[in-house]
Amino acid sequence: KTFEGRDMWIVRITGAADTTTVPRMLMFGLTHAREWISQELPYYTIHKLLEGYATDPAIKTLVDTHAFWIMPVTNPDGLAYSQASYSMWRKNRAKYPTSSSVGVDVNRNFEVGWGSGSSGSPSSDVYRGPNFNSEAETQALLALVKRDRDQVQIARVAQHGRERIEVVPSSLPGDAPPFDLRSPPTHQLRLPDVLETHLAEVLQEQPRRLLPLRLGIGVAGPKQQ
């Protein structure tokens, strides 16, 4: 449950009899409340996998040999407030007794890189929270990452809607990216070709750049105002 008591829904898609024996992919959208478009790729991916399972051999093979965990809306409290009250709201709606300000930037609340590229001021749009992993949304995502932690994870994909970007963990200063979606398949964590093609189609092969992300790969759509 979120701070305001909303459920965080996730869809699992797989054709494997035992999901602990196959590689897993976690995709989540709408970490930032105002980036409404960032839920569309997760929803479209759900549609693509389910609709294509019976008609596309490549998708059937992908689903039968992988487990997909897809959370289209990571920040439901922030989304509700953004749609009803202030469209540019970015954070969740958590409240703490030490401040009259509301909300934490969920994307900057993860332990990895906590304090980098963020603010300690509760009134800031990039407020990192009173401590790392303090938010219900962060804790839910971490629980998913740690679930069956011995299982191979091919990717964790986070959707953003600010601009056309691709970010990989952890993309912090001095870090080398673990792999490139466009590079030859030399890295063990390379995405399956059918999924890579799908992401490339959605992004329309436009120029992309690295930005900080604390929990996984991120792919964003056109710049949103």
FIBADO-670911 format. One record per residue: residue number from 1; x, y, z of N, C-alpha, C in turn; chain. Coordinates in Angstrom, 1 decimal. Example, Ala and Ser with C-alpha at 12.3 -4.5 7.8 and 13.67 -1.06 7.14 Angstrom:
<rs>
  kolnu     nxx     nyy     nzz    caxx    cayy    cazz     cxx     cyy     czz  finu
      1    13.2    -5.7     7.8    12.3    -4.5     7.8    13.2    -3.3     7.8     A
      2    12.8    -2.2     7.1    13.7    -1.1     7.1    12.9     0.0     7.9     A
</rs>
This chain:
<rs>
  kolnu     nxx     nyy     nzz    caxx    cayy    cazz     cxx     cyy     czz  finu
      1     0.8    -1.2     0.0     0.0     0.0     0.0     0.9     1.3     0.0     A
      2     0.4     2.3    -0.7     1.1     3.6    -0.7     0.7     4.4     0.6     A
      3     1.3     5.5     0.7     1.0     6.4     1.9    -0.4     6.7     2.0     A
      4    -1.1     6.9     0.9    -2.6     7.2     0.9    -3.4     5.9     0.8     A
      5    -2.8     4.8     0.9    -3.6     3.5     0.9    -3.9     2.9    -0.4     A
      6    -3.3     3.4    -1.5    -3.6     2.8    -2.8    -2.7     1.5    -3.0     A
      7    -3.3     0.6    -3.8    -2.6    -0.6    -4.1    -1.6    -0.3    -5.3     A
      8    -0.5    -1.0    -5.3     0.4    -0.9    -6.4     0.3    -2.3    -7.2     A
      9    -0.3    -2.2    -8.4    -0.6    -3.4    -9.1     0.6    -3.8   -10.0     A
     10     0.8    -5.1   -10.1     1.9    -5.6   -11.0     1.3    -6.8   -11.8     A
     11     1.7    -6.9   -13.0     1.3    -8.1   -13.9     2.5    -9.0   -14.1     A
     12     2.3   -10.3   -13.9     3.3   -11.2   -14.2     2.9   -12.0   -15.5     A
     13     3.8   -12.0   -16.5     3.5   -12.7   -17.7     4.6   -13.7   -18.0     A
     14     4.2   -15.0   -18.1     5.2   -16.1   -18.4     4.5   -17.3   -18.8     A
     15     5.2   -18.1   -19.6     4.7   -19.4   -20.0     5.4   -20.5   -19.4     A
     16     6.4   -20.2   -18.5     7.2   -21.2   -17.8     6.4   -21.8   -16.7     A
     17     6.6   -23.1   -16.6     6.0   -23.9   -15.5     6.6   -23.5   -14.1     A
     18     7.8   -23.2   -14.1     8.5   -22.8   -12.9     9.3   -21.5   -13.2     A
     19     8.7   -20.4   -12.6     9.3   -19.1   -13.0    10.6   -18.8   -12.3     A
     20    11.0   -19.7   -11.3    12.2   -19.5   -10.6    13.4   -20.0   -11.4     A
     21    13.1   -20.7   -12.5    14.2   -21.3   -13.3    14.5   -20.5   -14.6     A
     22    13.8   -19.4   -14.9    13.9   -18.7   -16.1    14.4   -17.2   -15.8     A
     23    15.1   -16.6   -16.8    15.4   -15.2   -16.6    14.2   -14.3   -16.4     A
     24    14.4   -13.3   -15.6    13.3   -12.4   -15.2    13.5   -11.0   -15.7     A
     25    12.5   -10.3   -16.1    12.6    -8.9   -16.4    11.5    -8.1   -15.6     A
     26    12.0    -7.0   -15.0    11.1    -6.1   -14.3    11.0    -4.8   -15.0     A
     27     9.8    -4.4   -15.4     9.5    -3.1   -16.0     8.5    -2.3   -15.2     A
     28     8.8    -1.0   -15.0     7.9    -0.2   -14.2     7.9     1.2   -14.8     A
     29     6.7     1.8   -14.7     6.5     3.1   -15.3     5.9     4.1   -14.2     A
     30     5.9     5.3   -14.6     5.3     6.4   -13.8     5.8     6.5   -12.4     A
     31     7.1     6.5   -12.3     7.8     6.8   -11.1     7.5     8.3   -10.7     A
     32     7.6     9.2   -11.7     7.3    10.6   -11.5     5.9    10.9   -11.9     A
     33     5.1    11.5   -11.0     3.7    11.6   -11.2     3.3    12.3   -12.4     A
     34     4.0    13.3   -12.8     3.6    14.1   -14.0     3.9    13.5   -15.3     A
     35     4.7    12.4   -15.3     5.1    11.8   -16.6     4.1    10.8   -17.0     A
     36     2.9    11.2   -17.3     1.8    10.3   -17.6     2.1     9.3   -18.7     A
     37     2.8     9.8   -19.7     3.1     9.0   -20.9     4.0     7.8   -20.5     A
     38     4.7     7.8   -19.4     5.6     6.7   -19.0     4.9     5.4   -18.7     A
     39     3.6     5.4   -18.5     2.9     4.2   -18.2     2.5     3.5   -19.5     A
     40     2.6     4.2   -20.6     2.1     3.7   -21.9     2.9     2.5   -22.4     A
     41     4.2     2.6   -22.3     5.1     1.5   -22.8     4.9     0.2   -22.0     A
     42     4.8     0.3   -20.6     4.5    -0.9   -19.9     3.1    -1.5   -20.3     A
     43     2.1    -0.7   -20.4     0.8    -1.2   -20.9     0.9    -1.8   -22.3     A
     44     1.6    -1.1   -23.1     1.7    -1.6   -24.5     2.5    -3.0   -24.5     A
     45     3.5    -3.1   -23.7     4.3    -4.3   -23.6     3.4    -5.5   -23.1     A
     46     2.6    -5.2   -22.1     1.6    -6.2   -21.7     0.7    -6.7   -22.8     A
     47     0.2    -5.7   -23.5    -0.7    -6.0   -24.7     0.1    -6.8   -25.8     A
     48     1.3    -6.3   -26.1     2.1    -7.0   -27.1     2.4    -8.4   -26.7     A
     49     2.8    -8.7   -25.5     3.1   -10.1   -25.1     1.9   -11.0   -25.1     A
     50     0.8   -10.5   -24.6    -0.4   -11.3   -24.5    -1.1   -11.5   -25.9     A
     51    -1.2   -10.5   -26.7    -1.8   -10.6   -28.0    -0.9   -11.4   -28.9     A
     52     0.4   -11.3   -28.8     1.3   -12.0   -29.7     1.6   -13.4   -29.4     A
     53     1.2   -13.8   -28.2     1.6   -15.1   -27.7     1.1   -16.2   -28.6     A
     54    -0.1   -16.1   -29.1    -0.8   -17.1   -29.9    -0.5   -17.0   -31.4     A
     55     0.1   -15.9   -31.8     0.3   -15.7   -33.3     1.7   -15.4   -33.7     A
     56     2.6   -15.0   -32.8     4.0   -14.7   -33.1     4.9   -15.7   -32.4     A
     57     5.6   -16.6   -33.2     6.5   -17.6   -32.6     7.6   -17.0   -31.7     A
     58     8.1   -15.8   -32.1     9.2   -15.2   -31.4     8.7   -14.7   -30.0     A
     59     7.5   -14.2   -29.9     7.0   -13.7   -28.7     6.6   -14.9   -27.8     A
     60     6.1   -16.0   -28.4     5.7   -17.2   -27.6     7.0   -17.8   -27.0     A
     61     8.1   -17.8   -27.8     9.3   -18.4   -27.2     9.8   -17.5   -26.1     A
     62     9.7   -16.2   -26.3    10.2   -15.2   -25.3     9.4   -15.4   -24.0     A
     63     8.1   -15.5   -24.1     7.3   -15.6   -22.9     7.4   -17.0   -22.2     A
     64     7.6   -18.0   -23.0     7.8   -19.4   -22.5     9.2   -19.5   -21.7     A
     65    10.1   -18.7   -22.1    11.5   -18.9   -21.5    11.9   -17.7   -20.6     A
     66    10.9   -16.8   -20.3    11.2   -15.7   -19.4    10.0   -15.4   -18.5     A
     67    10.2   -14.6   -17.5     9.1   -14.2   -16.6     9.2   -12.6   -16.6     A
     68     8.1   -12.0   -17.0     8.0   -10.6   -17.0     7.1   -10.1   -15.9     A
     69     7.7    -9.2   -15.1     6.9    -8.5   -14.0     6.8    -7.0   -14.4     A
     70     5.6    -6.6   -14.7     5.3    -5.2   -15.2     4.4    -4.4   -14.3     A
     71     4.9    -3.3   -13.8     4.2    -2.4   -13.0     4.0    -1.0   -13.7     A
     72     2.9    -0.8   -14.4     2.7     0.4   -15.2     2.7     1.7   -14.4     A
     73     2.2     1.6   -13.2     2.1     2.9   -12.4     2.8     2.6   -11.0     A
     74     4.0     3.2   -10.8     4.7     3.0    -9.6     4.3     4.0    -8.5     A
     75     3.8     5.1    -9.0     3.5     6.2    -8.0     2.0     6.6    -8.2     A
     76     1.1     5.7    -7.7    -0.4     6.0    -7.9    -0.9     7.2    -7.1     A
     77    -0.3     7.5    -5.9    -0.7     8.7    -5.2    -0.4     9.9    -5.9     A
     78     0.9    10.0    -6.4     1.3    11.2    -7.1     0.5    11.4    -8.4     A
     79     0.2    10.3    -9.1    -0.6    10.4   -10.3    -1.9    10.9   -10.1     A
     80    -2.6    10.4    -9.0    -4.0    10.9    -8.7    -3.9    12.4    -8.4     A
     81    -2.9    12.9    -7.7    -2.8    14.3    -7.3    -2.5    15.1    -8.6     A
     82    -1.6    14.6    -9.4    -1.3    15.3   -10.7    -2.5    15.4   -11.6     A
     83    -3.3    14.4   -11.6    -4.5    14.5   -12.5    -5.6    15.3   -11.9     A
     84    -5.7    15.4   -10.6    -6.8    16.1   -10.0    -6.5    17.5    -9.5     A
     85    -5.3    17.8    -9.2    -5.0    19.1    -8.5    -3.9    19.9    -9.2     A
     86    -2.7    19.3    -9.6    -1.6    20.0   -10.1    -0.9    19.1   -11.1     A
     87    -1.0    19.4   -12.3    -0.5    18.5   -13.4     1.0    18.3   -13.3     A
     88     1.8    19.3   -12.8     3.2    19.2   -12.8     3.8    18.6   -11.5     A
     89     2.9    18.0   -10.7     3.4    17.3    -9.5     4.3    16.2    -9.9     A
     90     5.4    16.0    -9.2     6.4    15.0    -9.5     6.6    13.9    -8.5     A
     91     6.5    14.2    -7.2     6.8    13.3    -6.2     5.6    12.4    -5.8     A
     92     5.8    11.6    -4.7     4.7    10.8    -4.2     4.0    11.8    -3.2     A
     93     3.1    11.3    -2.3     2.3    12.2    -1.4     2.6    11.9     0.0     A
     94     3.8    11.4     0.3     4.2    11.0     1.7     4.3    12.3     2.5     A
     95     4.0    12.2     3.8     4.1    13.3     4.7     4.9    12.9     6.0     A
     96     5.7    13.8     6.4     6.6    13.5     7.6     6.4    14.6     8.6     A
     97     6.4    14.3     9.9     6.1    15.3    11.0     7.1    16.4    11.1     A
     98     8.3    16.2    10.5     9.4    17.2    10.6     9.2    18.3     9.6     A
     99     8.3    18.2     8.7     8.1    19.2     7.7     6.7    19.3     7.2     A
    100     6.3    20.5     6.8     4.9    20.8     6.3     4.9    20.4     4.8     A
    101     6.1    20.2     4.1     6.1    19.9     2.7     5.7    18.5     2.5     A
    102     5.2    18.2     1.3     4.7    16.9     1.0     5.5    16.2    -0.2     A
    103     5.7    15.0     0.0     6.3    14.2    -1.1     7.8    13.9    -1.2     A
    104     8.1    12.8    -1.7     9.5    12.4    -1.9     9.6    11.9    -3.4     A
    105    10.8    12.3    -4.0    11.1    11.8    -5.4    11.5    10.4    -5.3     A
    106    10.6     9.5    -5.7    10.8     8.0    -5.5    12.0     7.6    -6.3     A
    107    12.3     8.2    -7.4    13.5     7.8    -8.2    14.8     8.1    -7.5     A
    108    14.8     9.0    -6.5    16.0     9.4    -5.8    16.0     8.9    -4.3     A
    109    15.1     7.9    -4.1    15.0     7.4    -2.7    15.7     6.0    -2.6     A
    110    16.2     5.5    -3.7    16.9     4.2    -3.6    18.3     4.3    -2.9     A
    111    18.7     3.3    -2.3    20.0     3.3    -1.6    21.2     3.6    -2.5     A
    112    21.2     3.0    -3.7    22.3     3.2    -4.6    22.3     4.7    -5.1     A
    113    23.4     5.3    -4.8    23.5     6.7    -5.2    22.7     7.7    -4.4     A
    114    22.2     7.3    -3.2    21.3     8.1    -2.4    22.1     9.4    -2.0     A
    115    21.5    10.5    -2.3    22.2    11.8    -2.0    22.8    12.4    -3.2     A
    116    23.0    11.7    -4.3    23.6    12.2    -5.5    22.5    12.7    -6.5     A
    117    22.7    13.9    -7.0    21.7    14.5    -7.9    20.3    14.7    -7.3     A
    118    20.3    15.0    -6.0    19.0    15.1    -5.3    19.2    16.3    -4.3     A
    119    18.1    16.5    -3.5    18.1    17.5    -2.5    17.7    17.0    -1.1     A
    120    18.2    17.6    -0.1    17.8    17.2     1.3    16.6    18.1     1.8     A
    121    16.2    19.0     0.9    15.1    19.9     1.3    13.7    19.3     1.0     A
    122    12.8    19.1     1.9    11.5    18.5     1.6    10.7    19.2     0.6     A
    123    11.0    20.5     0.4    10.2    21.3    -0.5    10.7    21.2    -1.9     A
    124    11.8    20.5    -2.1    12.4    20.4    -3.5    11.7    19.3    -4.3     A
    125    11.6    19.5    -5.6    11.0    18.4    -6.5    11.9    17.2    -6.5     A
    126    13.2    17.3    -6.1    14.1    16.1    -6.1    14.5    15.8    -4.7     A
    127    13.6    16.0    -3.8    13.8    15.6    -2.4    14.0    14.1    -2.3     A
    128    15.1    13.7    -1.7    15.4    12.2    -1.7    14.8    11.5    -0.5     A
    129    14.1    12.2     0.4    13.5    11.5     1.5    14.4    11.6     2.7     A
    130    13.8    11.2     3.9    14.5    11.3     5.2    15.7    10.3     5.3     A
    131    15.5     9.2     4.6    16.6     8.2     4.5    16.3     7.3     3.3     A
    132    17.3     6.6     2.8    17.1     5.8     1.6    16.1     4.6     1.9     A
    133    15.4     4.3     0.9    14.4     3.2     0.9    13.3     3.5     1.9     A
    134    13.0     4.8     2.2    12.0     5.1     3.2    10.6     5.0     2.6     A
    135    10.4     5.0     1.3     9.1     5.1     0.7     8.5     3.8     0.4     A
    136     7.1     3.7     0.5     6.4     2.5     0.2     6.7     2.0    -1.2     A
    137     6.7     3.0    -2.1     7.0     2.6    -3.5     8.4     2.0    -3.7     A
    138     9.3     2.6    -3.1    10.7     2.1    -3.2    10.8     0.7    -2.6     A
    139    10.2     0.5    -1.5    10.2    -0.8    -0.8     9.5    -1.8    -1.6     A
    140     8.4    -1.5    -2.3     7.7    -2.5    -3.1     8.6    -2.9    -4.3     A
    141     9.3    -1.9    -5.0    10.2    -2.3    -6.1    11.4    -3.1    -5.6     A
    142    11.9    -2.8    -4.5    13.0    -3.6    -3.9    12.6    -5.0    -3.6     A
    143    11.4    -5.1    -3.1    10.9    -6.5    -2.8    10.8    -7.3    -4.0     A
    144    10.4    -6.7    -5.1    10.3    -7.4    -6.4    11.7    -7.8    -6.9     A
    145    12.6    -6.9    -6.8    14.0    -7.2    -7.2    14.6    -8.3    -6.4     A
    146    14.3    -8.3    -5.1    14.9    -9.4    -4.2    14.1   -10.7    -4.3     A
    147    12.9   -10.7    -4.8    12.1   -11.9    -4.9    12.9   -12.9    -5.8     A
    148    13.0   -14.1    -5.4    13.8   -15.2    -6.1    15.1   -14.6    -6.6     A
    149    15.9   -14.0    -5.6    17.0   -13.3    -6.0    18.1   -14.1    -6.7     A
    150    18.1   -15.4    -6.6    19.1   -16.2    -7.3    18.7   -16.4    -8.8     A
    151    17.5   -16.0    -9.1    17.1   -16.1   -10.5    17.8   -15.0   -11.4     A
    152    18.2   -15.4   -12.6    18.9   -14.5   -13.5    17.9   -13.4   -13.9     A
    153    18.4   -12.1   -13.8    17.6   -11.0   -14.2    18.2   -10.4   -15.5     A
    154    17.4   -10.4   -16.6    18.0    -9.9   -17.8    18.0    -8.4   -17.8     A
    155    17.0    -7.8   -17.1    16.9    -6.3   -17.1    15.9    -5.8   -16.1     A
    156    16.1    -4.6   -15.7    15.1    -3.8   -15.0    14.9    -2.5   -15.8     A
    157    13.7    -2.4   -16.3    13.5    -1.2   -17.2    12.5    -0.3   -16.6     A
    158    12.9     1.0   -16.4    12.1     2.0   -15.8    11.7     3.0   -16.9     A
    159    10.4     3.3   -17.0    10.0     4.3   -18.0     9.9     5.7   -17.5     A
    160    10.4     6.6   -18.2    10.2     8.1   -17.9     9.7     8.8   -19.1     A
    161     9.2    10.0   -18.9     8.6    10.7   -20.0     9.1    12.1   -20.2     A
    162    10.3    12.4   -19.6    10.8    13.8   -19.7    11.4    14.0   -21.1     A
    163    12.2    13.1   -21.6    12.8    13.2   -22.9    13.3    11.8   -23.4     A
    164    13.7    11.8   -24.6    14.1    10.5   -25.2    15.5    10.1   -24.7     A
    165    15.5     9.2   -23.7    16.7     8.8   -23.1    16.8     7.3   -22.8     A
    166    18.0     6.9   -22.6    18.2     5.5   -22.2    19.2     5.5   -21.0     A
    167    18.8     5.0   -19.9    19.7     5.0   -18.7    19.9     3.6   -18.2     A
    168    21.1     3.3   -17.8    21.4     2.0   -17.3    22.0     2.1   -15.9     A
    169    21.9     1.1   -15.1    22.4     1.2   -13.7    23.9     1.3   -13.7     A
    170    24.4     2.1   -12.8    23.6     3.1   -12.1    23.7     4.4   -12.7     A
    171    24.5     4.5   -13.7    24.7     5.8   -14.5    25.1     7.0   -13.6     A
    172    25.7     6.7   -12.5    26.2     7.7   -11.6    27.6     8.2   -12.1     A
    173    28.1     9.3   -11.7    29.4     9.8   -12.1    30.5     8.8   -11.9     A
    174    31.2     8.5   -13.0    32.3     7.6   -12.9    32.0     6.1   -13.2     A
    175    30.7     5.8   -13.3    30.2     4.5   -13.5    30.3     4.2   -15.0     A
    176    30.7     3.0   -15.4    30.6     2.6   -16.8    29.4     1.8   -17.0     A
    177    28.6     2.1   -18.1    27.4     1.3   -18.3    27.7    -0.2   -18.5     A
    178    26.8    -1.1   -18.0    27.1    -2.5   -18.1    26.9    -3.0   -19.5     A
    179    26.0    -2.4   -20.3    25.9    -2.8   -21.7    25.1    -1.7   -22.5     A
    180    25.1    -1.8   -23.8    24.5    -0.9   -24.7    23.5    -1.6   -25.5     A
    181    22.2    -1.2   -25.5    21.2    -1.9   -26.3    21.6    -2.0   -27.8     A
    182    22.4    -1.1   -28.3    22.7    -1.2   -29.7    24.0    -1.9   -30.0     A
    183    24.8    -2.3   -29.0    26.1    -2.9   -29.2    25.9    -4.3   -29.5     A
    184    27.0    -5.0   -30.1    27.0    -6.4   -30.4    26.7    -7.2   -29.1     A
    185    26.1    -8.4   -29.2    25.7    -9.1   -28.0    26.8    -9.8   -27.3     A
    186    27.7    -8.9   -26.6    28.8    -9.4   -25.9    28.6    -9.5   -24.4     A
    187    27.6    -8.9   -23.9    27.3    -8.9   -22.5    26.3    -9.9   -22.1     A
    188    26.4   -10.6   -21.0    25.5   -11.6   -20.6    24.1   -11.1   -20.2     A
    189    24.0    -9.8   -20.0    22.7    -9.2   -19.6    22.0    -8.6   -20.8     A
    190    22.5    -8.8   -22.0    21.9    -8.2   -23.2    20.4    -8.6   -23.3     A
    191    19.5    -7.7   -23.7    18.1    -8.0   -23.8    17.9    -8.9   -25.0     A
    192    16.8    -9.8   -24.9    16.5   -10.6   -26.0    16.2    -9.8   -27.3     A
    193    16.6   -10.3   -28.4    16.5    -9.5   -29.7    15.1    -9.0   -29.9     A
    194    14.1    -9.9   -29.7    12.7    -9.5   -30.0    12.3    -8.3   -29.1     A
    195    12.8    -8.3   -27.8    12.4    -7.2   -27.0    13.2    -5.9   -27.3     A
    196    14.5    -6.1   -27.7    15.3    -5.0   -28.1    14.7    -4.3   -29.3     A
    197    14.2    -5.1   -30.3    13.6    -4.6   -31.5    12.4    -3.8   -31.1     A
    198    11.6    -4.3   -30.2    10.4    -3.7   -29.8    10.7    -2.3   -29.2     A
    199    11.6    -2.2   -28.3    12.0    -1.0   -27.6    12.5     0.0   -28.7     A
    200    13.3    -0.5   -29.6    13.9     0.4   -30.7    12.8     1.0   -31.5     A
    201    11.7     0.2   -31.8    10.6     0.7   -32.6     9.9     1.8   -31.8     A
    202     9.7     1.6   -30.6     8.9     2.5   -29.8     9.7     3.8   -29.7     A
    203    11.0     3.7   -29.6    11.9     4.9   -29.5    12.2     5.5   -30.8     A
    204    11.8     4.8   -31.9    12.0     5.3   -33.3    13.5     5.6   -33.5     A
    205    14.4     4.9   -32.9    15.8     5.0   -33.1    16.3     6.5   -33.0     A
    206    15.7     7.3   -32.2    16.2     8.7   -32.0    17.4     8.7   -31.1     A
    207    18.2     9.7   -31.1    19.4     9.8   -30.2    19.0     9.8   -28.8     A
    208    19.8     9.0   -28.0    19.5     8.9   -26.6    20.8     9.2   -25.8     A
    209    20.7     9.4   -24.5    21.9     9.7   -23.7    21.6     9.1   -22.3     A
    210    22.7     9.0   -21.5    22.6     8.4   -20.2    22.2     9.4   -19.2     A
    211    21.4     9.0   -18.2    21.0     9.8   -17.1    21.0     8.9   -15.9     A
    212    21.1     9.5   -14.7    21.2     8.7   -13.4    19.9     7.9   -13.2     A
    213    20.0     6.6   -12.9    18.8     5.8   -12.5    19.3     4.8   -11.5     A
    214    18.6     4.7   -10.4    19.1     3.9    -9.2    18.7     2.5    -9.3     A
    215    17.8     2.1   -10.1    17.3     0.7   -10.0    17.4    -0.1   -11.3     A
    216    17.7     0.5   -12.5    17.7    -0.3   -13.7    17.9     0.4   -14.9     A
    217    17.5    -0.2   -16.0    17.5     0.5   -17.3    16.3     1.4   -17.5     A
    218    16.4     2.5   -18.1    15.3     3.3   -18.3    15.1     3.7   -19.8     A
    219    13.9     3.7   -20.3    13.7     4.1   -21.7    12.6     5.1   -21.6     A
    220    12.8     6.3   -22.2    11.8     7.3   -22.2    11.3     7.7   -23.5     A
    221    10.1     8.3   -23.6     9.5     8.8   -24.8     9.9    10.2   -25.1     A
    222     9.1    10.8   -26.0     9.4    12.2   -26.4     9.3    13.1   -25.2     A
    223    10.1    14.3   -25.3    10.1    15.2   -24.2     8.7    15.7   -23.9     A
    224     8.4    15.8   -22.6     7.1    16.3   -22.2     7.3    17.6   -21.4     A
    225     6.4    18.5   -21.6     6.5    19.8   -20.9     5.6    19.8   -19.7     A
</rs>
